[in-house]
Amino acid sequence: MRKGYAKYFGNLVKERGQPNLSDDQYRRMMNIVFLDGMLAGIDDIRKPLAGTREAHKYDMDYFRIDRKLTEITGNLEPRALLDEMLNLDNR
């Protein structure tokens, strides 16, 4: 199940501006947003295909992308992930 990283980070930037992250953590955030967006796109494709064999064609792609997203985020909730990213910058 997606945690909504793209939406969270998008709202954060909209409301407070870009967080003060190092280049590495900023790239990490952008990769997270990209992967979350890919999962949202696959979900949009699969919804009208629900219950058909066609829907299963996207399962492996979804699984692969979701696994990569989990590797990058540690499966943390968006707020906890942002806290971690900010703390890593302060070390």
ZIMO-V890645 format. One record per residue. N is the residue number from 1. RES is the residue in one letter. PHI is phi in radians with two decimals (* if undefined). OMEGA is omega in whole degrees, 0 to 359 (999 if undefined). Layout:
# ZIMO-V890645
N/RES/PHI/OMEGA + N/RES/PHI/OMEGA
This chain:
# ZIMO-V890645
1/M/*/180 + 2/R/-1.25/181 + 3/K/-1.71/178 + 4/G/1.39/180 + 5/Y/-1.07/183 + 6/A/-1.05/180 + 7/K/-1.13/181 + 8/Y/-1.07/182 + 9/F/-1.15/177 + 10/G/-1.07/178 + 11/N/-1.14/179 + 12/L/-1.05/181 + 13/V/-1.14/180 + 14/K/-1.12/184 + 15/E/-1.47/188 + 16/R/-2.11/186 + 17/G/1.53/182 + 18/Q/-1.14/178 + 19/P/-1.14/182 + 20/N/-1.42/183 + 21/L/-1.99/173 + 22/S/-1.16/178 + 23/D/-1.01/180 + 24/D/-1.10/181 + 25/Q/-1.25/176 + 26/Y/-1.14/176 + 27/R/-1.07/177 + 28/R/-1.03/180 + 29/M/-1.07/180 + 30/M/-1.16/176 + 31/N/-1.10/179 + 32/I/-1.10/179 + 33/V/-1.08/179 + 34/F/-1.08/181 + 35/L/-1.12/178 + 36/D/-1.11/177 + 37/G/-1.14/177 + 38/M/-1.09/179 + 39/L/-1.11/178 + 40/A/-1.10/178 + 41/G/-1.11/178 + 42/I/-1.12/177 + 43/D/-1.02/180 + 44/D/-1.09/178 + 45/I/-1.24/185 + 46/R/-1.29/184 + 47/K/-0.95/181 + 48/P/-1.22/181 + 49/L/-1.69/184 + 50/A/-0.91/178 + 51/G/1.48/179 + 52/T/-1.95/177 + 53/R/-1.19/180 + 54/E/-1.04/182 + 55/A/-1.05/183 + 56/H/-1.27/178 + 57/K/-1.08/184 + 58/Y/-1.66/184 + 59/D/-1.08/181 + 60/M/-1.17/177 + 61/D/-1.08/180 + 62/Y/-1.04/181 + 63/F/-1.06/181 + 64/R/-1.10/181 + 65/I/-1.19/180 + 66/D/-1.10/178 + 67/R/-1.12/178 + 68/K/-1.11/178 + 69/L/-1.08/179 + 70/T/-1.12/177 + 71/E/-1.07/184 + 72/I/-1.30/186 + 73/T/-1.68/186 + 74/G/1.16/180 + 75/N/1.09/178 + 76/L/-1.37/172 + 77/E/-1.16/185 + 78/P/-0.93/181 + 79/R/-1.13/179 + 80/A/-1.13/178 + 81/L/-1.13/178 + 82/L/-1.05/177 + 83/D/-1.01/178 + 84/E/-1.08/181 + 85/M/-1.09/178 + 86/L/-1.18/179 + 87/N/-1.18/178 + 88/L/-1.10/179 + 89/D/-1.23/184 + 90/N/-1.55/181 + 91/R/-1.45/999
